[in-house]
Amino acid sequence: QQRLITIAIKQARILSLLPFLNNEKQFERGESAARTAGLRIKKGDRLTLHLNQNSNTNSKAD
């Protein structure tokens, strides 16, 4: 579990270095809010999926 936490921290550091894109000017506020909420959920799912894949590969190696 400690290894997974360190991997998550490393990923968070990498993601924090990425530039933040503000696309509110292209869409209306209602649409942009809905889109960003959907994207946040997808990113979270990707992160947990990625962490689950790492834990699966780690458990196979053990």
PDB file with one MODEL, atoms N, CA, C and O in Angstrom:
MODEL        1
ATOM      1  N   GLN A   1       0.822  -1.196   0.000  1.00  0.00           N
ATOM      2  CA  GLN A   1       0.000   0.000   0.000  1.00  0.00           C
ATOM      3  C   GLN A   1       0.863   1.257   0.000  1.00  0.00           C
ATOM      4  O   GLN A   1       0.500   2.266  -0.605  1.00  0.00           O
ATOM      5  N   GLN A   2       1.982   1.196   0.664  1.00  0.00           N
ATOM      6  CA  GLN A   2       2.858   2.364   0.706  1.00  0.00           C
ATOM      7  C   GLN A   2       3.399   2.671  -0.683  1.00  0.00           C
ATOM      8  O   GLN A   2       3.569   3.835  -1.046  1.00  0.00           O
ATOM      9  N   ARG A   3       3.668   1.626  -1.459  1.00  0.00           N
ATOM     10  CA  ARG A   3       4.153   1.816  -2.824  1.00  0.00           C
ATOM     11  C   ARG A   3       3.097   2.513  -3.674  1.00  0.00           C
ATOM     12  O   ARG A   3       3.418   3.386  -4.479  1.00  0.00           O
ATOM     13  N   LEU A   4       1.828   2.123  -3.491  1.00  0.00           N
ATOM     14  CA  LEU A   4       0.745   2.752  -4.249  1.00  0.00           C
ATOM     15  C   LEU A   4       0.604   4.225  -3.882  1.00  0.00           C
ATOM     16  O   LEU A   4       0.333   5.064  -4.741  1.00  0.00           O
ATOM     17  N   ILE A   5       0.788   4.528  -2.616  1.00  0.00           N
ATOM     18  CA  ILE A   5       0.703   5.926  -2.183  1.00  0.00           C
ATOM     19  C   ILE A   5       1.819   6.743  -2.818  1.00  0.00           C
ATOM     20  O   ILE A   5       1.583   7.863  -3.270  1.00  0.00           O
ATOM     21  N   THR A   6       3.030   6.199  -2.857  1.00  0.00           N
ATOM     22  CA  THR A   6       4.139   6.945  -3.463  1.00  0.00           C
ATOM     23  C   THR A   6       3.916   7.132  -4.960  1.00  0.00           C
ATOM     24  O   THR A   6       4.259   8.178  -5.512  1.00  0.00           O
ATOM     25  N   ILE A   7       3.340   6.120  -5.626  1.00  0.00           N
ATOM     26  CA  ILE A   7       3.040   6.260  -7.059  1.00  0.00           C
ATOM     27  C   ILE A   7       1.990   7.342  -7.268  1.00  0.00           C
ATOM     28  O   ILE A   7       2.103   8.150  -8.190  1.00  0.00           O
ATOM     29  N   ALA A   8       0.964   7.362  -6.415  1.00  0.00           N
ATOM     30  CA  ALA A   8      -0.083   8.378  -6.533  1.00  0.00           C
ATOM     31  C   ALA A   8       0.484   9.773  -6.303  1.00  0.00           C
ATOM     32  O   ALA A   8       0.090  10.720  -6.983  1.00  0.00           O
ATOM     33  N   ILE A   9       1.394   9.908  -5.363  1.00  0.00           N
ATOM     34  CA  ILE A   9       2.017  11.209  -5.094  1.00  0.00           C
ATOM     35  C   ILE A   9       2.854  11.645  -6.286  1.00  0.00           C
ATOM     36  O   ILE A   9       2.828  12.815  -6.667  1.00  0.00           O
ATOM     37  N   LYS A  10       3.597  10.716  -6.879  1.00  0.00           N
ATOM     38  CA  LYS A  10       4.397  11.047  -8.065  1.00  0.00           C
ATOM     39  C   LYS A  10       3.503  11.499  -9.209  1.00  0.00           C
ATOM     40  O   LYS A  10       3.818  12.464  -9.906  1.00  0.00           O
ATOM     41  N   GLN A  11       2.375  10.795  -9.404  1.00  0.00           N
ATOM     42  CA  GLN A  11       1.446  11.183 -10.464  1.00  0.00           C
ATOM     43  C   GLN A  11       0.854  12.562 -10.196  1.00  0.00           C
ATOM     44  O   GLN A  11       0.685  13.358 -11.120  1.00  0.00           O
ATOM     45  N   ALA A  12       0.540  12.844  -8.941  1.00  0.00           N
ATOM     46  CA  ALA A  12      -0.013  14.150  -8.594  1.00  0.00           C
ATOM     47  C   ALA A  12       1.002  15.255  -8.864  1.00  0.00           C
ATOM     48  O   ALA A  12       0.638  16.334  -9.332  1.00  0.00           O
ATOM     49  N   ARG A  13       2.264  14.993  -8.572  1.00  0.00           N
ATOM     50  CA  ARG A  13       3.306  15.986  -8.851  1.00  0.00           C
ATOM     51  C   ARG A  13       3.421  16.246 -10.346  1.00  0.00           C
ATOM     52  O   ARG A  13       3.558  17.393 -10.772  1.00  0.00           O
ATOM     53  N   ILE A  14       3.366  15.180 -11.145  1.00  0.00           N
ATOM     54  CA  ILE A  14       3.449  15.340 -12.600  1.00  0.00           C
ATOM     55  C   ILE A  14       2.243  16.113 -13.117  1.00  0.00           C
ATOM     56  O   ILE A  14       2.385  17.020 -13.937  1.00  0.00           O
ATOM     57  N   LEU A  15       1.046  15.751 -12.632  1.00  0.00           N
ATOM     58  CA  LEU A  15      -0.165  16.429 -13.083  1.00  0.00           C
ATOM     59  C   LEU A  15      -0.169  17.898 -12.666  1.00  0.00           C
ATOM     60  O   LEU A  15      -0.722  18.740 -13.374  1.00  0.00           O
ATOM     61  N   SER A  16       0.439  18.213 -11.527  1.00  0.00           N
ATOM     62  CA  SER A  16       0.463  19.608 -11.079  1.00  0.00           C
ATOM     63  C   SER A  16       1.359  20.463 -11.965  1.00  0.00           C
ATOM     64  O   SER A  16       1.206  21.684 -12.004  1.00  0.00           O
ATOM     65  N   LEU A  17       2.290  19.837 -12.674  1.00  0.00           N
ATOM     66  CA  LEU A  17       3.176  20.590 -13.561  1.00  0.00           C
ATOM     67  C   LEU A  17       2.544  20.865 -14.925  1.00  0.00           C
ATOM     68  O   LEU A  17       3.037  21.704 -15.679  1.00  0.00           O
ATOM     69  N   LEU A  18       1.448  20.157 -15.247  1.00  0.00           N
ATOM     70  CA  LEU A  18       0.800  20.364 -16.539  1.00  0.00           C
ATOM     71  C   LEU A  18       0.096  21.713 -16.560  1.00  0.00           C
ATOM     72  O   LEU A  18      -0.423  22.153 -15.534  1.00  0.00           O
ATOM     73  N   PRO A  19       0.070  22.375 -17.711  1.00  0.00           N
ATOM     74  CA  PRO A  19      -0.603  23.676 -17.788  1.00  0.00           C
ATOM     75  C   PRO A  19      -2.110  23.517 -17.675  1.00  0.00           C
ATOM     76  O   PRO A  19      -2.688  22.559 -18.190  1.00  0.00           O
ATOM     77  N   PHE A  20      -2.732  24.462 -16.999  1.00  0.00           N
ATOM     78  CA  PHE A  20      -4.186  24.460 -16.850  1.00  0.00           C
ATOM     79  C   PHE A  20      -4.789  25.221 -18.018  1.00  0.00           C
ATOM     80  O   PHE A  20      -4.442  26.380 -18.250  1.00  0.00           O
ATOM     81  N   LEU A  21      -5.687  24.581 -18.754  1.00  0.00           N
ATOM     82  CA  LEU A  21      -6.323  25.219 -19.898  1.00  0.00           C
ATOM     83  C   LEU A  21      -7.706  25.698 -19.507  1.00  0.00           C
ATOM     84  O   LEU A  21      -8.509  24.938 -18.965  1.00  0.00           O
ATOM     85  N   ASN A  22      -7.979  26.960 -19.785  1.00  0.00           N
ATOM     86  CA  ASN A  22      -9.274  27.537 -19.463  1.00  0.00           C
ATOM     87  C   ASN A  22     -10.065  27.684 -20.756  1.00  0.00           C
ATOM     88  O   ASN A  22      -9.756  28.550 -21.575  1.00  0.00           O
ATOM     89  N   ASN A  23     -11.076  26.851 -20.947  1.00  0.00           N
ATOM     90  CA  ASN A  23     -11.853  26.849 -22.182  1.00  0.00           C
ATOM     91  C   ASN A  23     -13.245  27.443 -22.000  1.00  0.00           C
ATOM     92  O   ASN A  23     -14.137  27.156 -22.798  1.00  0.00           O
ATOM     93  N   GLU A  24     -13.457  28.266 -20.969  1.00  0.00           N
ATOM     94  CA  GLU A  24     -14.784  28.828 -20.735  1.00  0.00           C
ATOM     95  C   GLU A  24     -15.211  29.762 -21.858  1.00  0.00           C
ATOM     96  O   GLU A  24     -16.409  29.916 -22.097  1.00  0.00           O
ATOM     97  N   LYS A  25     -14.276  30.387 -22.549  1.00  0.00           N
ATOM     98  CA  LYS A  25     -14.614  31.338 -23.601  1.00  0.00           C
ATOM     99  C   LYS A  25     -15.239  30.635 -24.803  1.00  0.00           C
ATOM    100  O   LYS A  25     -16.035  31.243 -25.518  1.00  0.00           O
ATOM    101  N   GLN A  26     -14.898  29.370 -25.043  1.00  0.00           N
ATOM    102  CA  GLN A  26     -15.408  28.660 -26.205  1.00  0.00           C
ATOM    103  C   GLN A  26     -16.848  28.196 -26.004  1.00  0.00           C
ATOM    104  O   GLN A  26     -17.608  28.129 -26.971  1.00  0.00           O
ATOM    105  N   PHE A  27     -17.235  27.878 -24.786  1.00  0.00           N
ATOM    106  CA  PHE A  27     -18.555  27.326 -24.517  1.00  0.00           C
ATOM    107  C   PHE A  27     -19.327  28.251 -23.581  1.00  0.00           C
ATOM    108  O   PHE A  27     -18.763  29.142 -22.946  1.00  0.00           O
ATOM    109  N   GLU A  28     -20.634  28.009 -23.517  1.00  0.00           N
ATOM    110  CA  GLU A  28     -21.431  28.742 -22.546  1.00  0.00           C
ATOM    111  C   GLU A  28     -21.123  28.194 -21.162  1.00  0.00           C
ATOM    112  O   GLU A  28     -20.636  27.072 -21.024  1.00  0.00           O
ATOM    113  N   ARG A  29     -21.409  28.992 -20.135  1.00  0.00           N
ATOM    114  CA  ARG A  29     -21.031  28.584 -18.781  1.00  0.00           C
ATOM    115  C   ARG A  29     -21.703  27.275 -18.350  1.00  0.00           C
ATOM    116  O   ARG A  29     -21.060  26.445 -17.708  1.00  0.00           O
ATOM    117  N   GLY A  30     -22.955  27.079 -18.683  1.00  0.00           N
ATOM    118  CA  GLY A  30     -23.648  25.850 -18.295  1.00  0.00           C
ATOM    119  C   GLY A  30     -23.012  24.631 -18.914  1.00  0.00           C
ATOM    120  O   GLY A  30     -22.838  23.613 -18.244  1.00  0.00           O
ATOM    121  N   GLU A  31     -22.662  24.716 -20.184  1.00  0.00           N
ATOM    122  CA  GLU A  31     -22.052  23.575 -20.862  1.00  0.00           C
ATOM    123  C   GLU A  31     -20.644  23.312 -20.333  1.00  0.00           C
ATOM    124  O   GLU A  31     -20.250  22.162 -20.140  1.00  0.00           O
ATOM    125  N   SER A  32     -19.887  24.388 -20.101  1.00  0.00           N
ATOM    126  CA  SER A  32     -18.508  24.188 -19.646  1.00  0.00           C
ATOM    127  C   SER A  32     -18.489  23.572 -18.249  1.00  0.00           C
ATOM    128  O   SER A  32     -17.628  22.746 -17.946  1.00  0.00           O
ATOM    129  N   ALA A  33     -19.431  23.969 -17.401  1.00  0.00           N
ATOM    130  CA  ALA A  33     -19.465  23.400 -16.055  1.00  0.00           C
ATOM    131  C   ALA A  33     -19.792  21.913 -16.118  1.00  0.00           C
ATOM    132  O   ALA A  33     -19.205  21.110 -15.393  1.00  0.00           O
ATOM    133  N   ALA A  34     -20.730  21.553 -16.986  1.00  0.00           N
ATOM    134  CA  ALA A  34     -21.089  20.138 -17.121  1.00  0.00           C
ATOM    135  C   ALA A  34     -19.913  19.353 -17.687  1.00  0.00           C
ATOM    136  O   ALA A  34     -19.632  18.237 -17.250  1.00  0.00           O
ATOM    137  N   ARG A  35     -19.234  19.943 -18.657  1.00  0.00           N
ATOM    138  CA  ARG A  35     -18.111  19.228 -19.269  1.00  0.00           C
ATOM    139  C   ARG A  35     -16.969  19.047 -18.276  1.00  0.00           C
ATOM    140  O   ARG A  35     -16.383  17.967 -18.206  1.00  0.00           O
ATOM    141  N   THR A  36     -16.645  20.084 -17.509  1.00  0.00           N
ATOM    142  CA  THR A  36     -15.531  19.956 -16.572  1.00  0.00           C
ATOM    143  C   THR A  36     -15.868  18.949 -15.486  1.00  0.00           C
ATOM    144  O   THR A  36     -14.988  18.214 -15.037  1.00  0.00           O
ATOM    145  N   ALA A  37     -17.122  18.900 -15.054  1.00  0.00           N
ATOM    146  CA  ALA A  37     -17.495  17.924 -14.032  1.00  0.00           C
ATOM    147  C   ALA A  37     -17.319  16.515 -14.579  1.00  0.00           C
ATOM    148  O   ALA A  37     -16.818  15.632 -13.883  1.00  0.00           O
ATOM    149  N   GLY A  38     -17.730  16.306 -15.822  1.00  0.00           N
ATOM    150  CA  GLY A  38     -17.571  14.987 -16.432  1.00  0.00           C
ATOM    151  C   GLY A  38     -16.107  14.623 -16.592  1.00  0.00           C
ATOM    152  O   GLY A  38     -15.726  13.474 -16.371  1.00  0.00           O
ATOM    153  N   LEU A  39     -15.287  15.585 -16.972  1.00  0.00           N
ATOM    154  CA  LEU A  39     -13.870  15.306 -17.165  1.00  0.00           C
ATOM    155  C   LEU A  39     -13.195  14.973 -15.840  1.00  0.00           C
ATOM    156  O   LEU A  39     -12.321  14.108 -15.779  1.00  0.00           O
ATOM    157  N   ARG A  40     -13.606  15.663 -14.784  1.00  0.00           N
ATOM    158  CA  ARG A  40     -13.002  15.384 -13.480  1.00  0.00           C
ATOM    159  C   ARG A  40     -13.289  13.950 -13.049  1.00  0.00           C
ATOM    160  O   ARG A  40     -12.416  13.266 -12.515  1.00  0.00           O
ATOM    161  N   ILE A  41     -14.500  13.512 -13.282  1.00  0.00           N
ATOM    162  CA  ILE A  41     -14.859  12.148 -12.900  1.00  0.00           C
ATOM    163  C   ILE A  41     -14.030  11.160 -13.712  1.00  0.00           C
ATOM    164  O   ILE A  41     -13.521  10.176 -13.174  1.00  0.00           O
ATOM    165  N   LYS A  42     -13.897  11.428 -15.007  1.00  0.00           N
ATOM    166  CA  LYS A  42     -13.140  10.515 -15.860  1.00  0.00           C
ATOM    167  C   LYS A  42     -11.682  10.465 -15.430  1.00  0.00           C
ATOM    168  O   LYS A  42     -11.082   9.391 -15.404  1.00  0.00           O
ATOM    169  N   LYS A  43     -11.100  11.624 -15.090  1.00  0.00           N
ATOM    170  CA  LYS A  43      -9.699  11.633 -14.669  1.00  0.00           C
ATOM    171  C   LYS A  43      -9.527  10.826 -13.395  1.00  0.00           C
ATOM    172  O   LYS A  43      -8.556  10.083 -13.253  1.00  0.00           O
ATOM    173  N   GLY A  44     -10.464  10.967 -12.468  1.00  0.00           N
ATOM    174  CA  GLY A  44     -10.390  10.203 -11.231  1.00  0.00           C
ATOM    175  C   GLY A  44     -10.481   8.718 -11.494  1.00  0.00           C
ATOM    176  O   GLY A  44      -9.762   7.924 -10.887  1.00  0.00           O
ATOM    177  N   ASP A  45     -11.382   8.338 -12.417  1.00  0.00           N
ATOM    178  CA  ASP A  45     -11.512   6.925 -12.765  1.00  0.00           C
ATOM    179  C   ASP A  45     -10.221   6.417 -13.385  1.00  0.00           C
ATOM    180  O   ASP A  45      -9.778   5.306 -13.092  1.00  0.00           O
ATOM    181  N   ARG A  46      -9.623   7.228 -14.236  1.00  0.00           N
ATOM    182  CA  ARG A  46      -8.368   6.807 -14.862  1.00  0.00           C
ATOM    183  C   ARG A  46      -7.292   6.595 -13.811  1.00  0.00           C
ATOM    184  O   ARG A  46      -6.535   5.626 -13.874  1.00  0.00           O
ATOM    185  N   LEU A  47      -7.226   7.504 -12.845  1.00  0.00           N
ATOM    186  CA  LEU A  47      -6.194   7.397 -11.816  1.00  0.00           C
ATOM    187  C   LEU A  47      -6.407   6.142 -10.984  1.00  0.00           C
ATOM    188  O   LEU A  47      -5.457   5.408 -10.712  1.00  0.00           O
ATOM    189  N   THR A  48      -7.655   5.888 -10.576  1.00  0.00           N
ATOM    190  CA  THR A  48      -7.901   4.690  -9.780  1.00  0.00           C
ATOM    191  C   THR A  48      -7.691   3.447 -10.617  1.00  0.00           C
ATOM    192  O   THR A  48      -7.183   2.443 -10.119  1.00  0.00           O
ATOM    193  N   LEU A  49      -8.079   3.499 -11.892  1.00  0.00           N
ATOM    194  CA  LEU A  49      -7.865   2.356 -12.771  1.00  0.00           C
ATOM    195  C   LEU A  49      -6.371   2.097 -12.919  1.00  0.00           C
ATOM    196  O   LEU A  49      -5.919   0.953 -12.869  1.00  0.00           O
ATOM    197  N   HIS A  50      -5.613   3.170 -13.102  1.00  0.00           N
ATOM    198  CA  HIS A  50      -4.167   3.034 -13.246  1.00  0.00           C
ATOM    199  C   HIS A  50      -3.558   2.459 -11.971  1.00  0.00           C
ATOM    200  O   HIS A  50      -2.681   1.597 -12.029  1.00  0.00           O
ATOM    201  N   LEU A  51      -4.021   2.935 -10.831  1.00  0.00           N
ATOM    202  CA  LEU A  51      -3.504   2.425  -9.566  1.00  0.00           C
ATOM    203  C   LEU A  51      -3.888   0.961  -9.383  1.00  0.00           C
ATOM    204  O   LEU A  51      -3.097   0.168  -8.872  1.00  0.00           O
ATOM    205  N   ASN A  52      -5.105   0.601  -9.799  1.00  0.00           N
ATOM    206  CA  ASN A  52      -5.517  -0.794  -9.693  1.00  0.00           C
ATOM    207  C   ASN A  52      -4.660  -1.677 -10.584  1.00  0.00           C
ATOM    208  O   ASN A  52      -4.303  -2.790 -10.198  1.00  0.00           O
ATOM    209  N   GLN A  53      -4.327  -1.190 -11.772  1.00  0.00           N
ATOM    210  CA  GLN A  53      -3.474  -1.960 -12.668  1.00  0.00           C
ATOM    211  C   GLN A  53      -2.097  -2.146 -12.049  1.00  0.00           C
ATOM    212  O   GLN A  53      -1.505  -3.221 -12.145  1.00  0.00           O
ATOM    213  N   ASN A  54      -1.590  -1.092 -11.414  1.00  0.00           N
ATOM    214  CA  ASN A  54      -0.288  -1.197 -10.757  1.00  0.00           C
ATOM    215  C   ASN A  54      -0.338  -2.214  -9.624  1.00  0.00           C
ATOM    216  O   ASN A  54       0.593  -3.002  -9.455  1.00  0.00           O
ATOM    217  N   SER A  55      -1.409  -2.203  -8.854  1.00  0.00           N
ATOM    218  CA  SER A  55      -1.500  -3.146  -7.742  1.00  0.00           C
ATOM    219  C   SER A  55      -1.623  -4.570  -8.261  1.00  0.00           C
ATOM    220  O   SER A  55      -1.114  -5.502  -7.639  1.00  0.00           O
ATOM    221  N   ASN A  56      -2.297  -4.747  -9.399  1.00  0.00           N
ATOM    222  CA  ASN A  56      -2.405  -6.083  -9.973  1.00  0.00           C
ATOM    223  C   ASN A  56      -1.048  -6.582 -10.442  1.00  0.00           C
ATOM    224  O   ASN A  56      -0.700  -7.741 -10.214  1.00  0.00           O
ATOM    225  N   THR A  57      -0.282  -5.720 -11.092  1.00  0.00           N
ATOM    226  CA  THR A  57       1.036  -6.142 -11.568  1.00  0.00           C
ATOM    227  C   THR A  57       1.972  -6.381 -10.393  1.00  0.00           C
ATOM    228  O   THR A  57       2.809  -7.283 -10.438  1.00  0.00           O
ATOM    229  N   ASN A  58       1.837  -5.577  -9.343  1.00  0.00           N
ATOM    230  CA  ASN A  58       2.682  -5.769  -8.165  1.00  0.00           C
ATOM    231  C   ASN A  58       2.338  -7.072  -7.456  1.00  0.00           C
ATOM    232  O   ASN A  58       3.230  -7.769  -6.974  1.00  0.00           O
ATOM    233  N   SER A  59       1.058  -7.404  -7.389  1.00  0.00           N
ATOM    234  CA  SER A  59       0.672  -8.636  -6.706  1.00  0.00           C
ATOM    235  C   SER A  59       1.113  -9.858  -7.506  1.00  0.00           C
ATOM    236  O   SER A  59       1.423 -10.898  -6.925  1.00  0.00           O
ATOM    237  N   LYS A  60       1.142  -9.742  -8.832  1.00  0.00           N
ATOM    238  CA  LYS A  60       1.607 -10.852  -9.654  1.00  0.00           C
ATOM    239  C   LYS A  60       3.109 -11.066  -9.472  1.00  0.00           C
ATOM    240  O   LYS A  60       3.593 -12.197  -9.509  1.00  0.00           O
ATOM    241  N   ALA A  61       3.834  -9.974  -9.275  1.00  0.00           N
ATOM    242  CA  ALA A  61       5.285 -10.062  -9.134  1.00  0.00           C
ATOM    243  C   ALA A  61       5.676 -10.653  -7.781  1.00  0.00           C
ATOM    244  O   ALA A  61       6.744 -11.249  -7.640  1.00  0.00           O
ATOM    245  N   ASP A  62       4.792 -10.480  -6.777  1.00  0.00           N
ATOM    246  CA  ASP A  62       5.123 -10.970  -5.429  1.00  0.00           C
ATOM    247  C   ASP A  62       5.097 -12.457  -5.315  1.00  0.00           C
ATOM    248  O   ASP A  62       5.355 -12.999  -4.240  1.00  0.00           O
TER     249      ASP A  62
ENDMDL
END
